[in-house]
Amino acid sequence: MRTIAPLVRFDLAFSLFCLGHRFNAEVARISRWISKTGDGHLYVVIALLVWMFDSTFGALFLATGLMAFAIELPIYWIAKNSFKRRRPQELSDLLQAYITPSDRYSLPSGHTAAAFVMATLIGHFYPDFYLFAYIWATLIGAARILLGVHFLTDVVIGAVLGFSAAQLALSYLPSLM
């Protein structure tokens, strides 16, 4: 534990910086809306719309997305329940959570992981939307920090997990075609 102590201190200081200002309530309102776009419902809608309206890549996008989430979700679950990292508000009385998280532990950020799965797939199949998709995924991760439910490293590790799961699924594309 001693070797990661500086990282834990950095995470705590960063969260205090992000949440310790007078605009908390206003930022939380915007962050809550952004975070809700990462709850999962929008991913299903995007996948179904692409599948229905894109005869060239729709089925492949859907199949690759299902494979990417089949990779990401078990790793996320195992990591979350192995690390058992407490959420920011549990580590400092100075930190407030603006939403109630869906589970107990914070590492990795599942919202961020899922957002980066989708951003990576969108960027691969629809390069014109690459920048928009990654900005959106990054905003979801930032919103989770600004809502007080994740540390910066939770979000970074979630982004790496989501990106990696999508890349692994995309590496199987030739066998799906």
Salt bridges, closest charged atoms under 4 A:
ASP11 OD2 - ARG85 NH2 2.66
ASP39 OD1 - HIS111 NE2 2.71
ASP103 OD1 - LYS80 NZ 3.54
ASP103 OD1 - ARG87 NH2 2.43
ASP154 OD1 - ARG85 NH1 2.88
ASP154 OD2 - HIS150 ND1 3.49
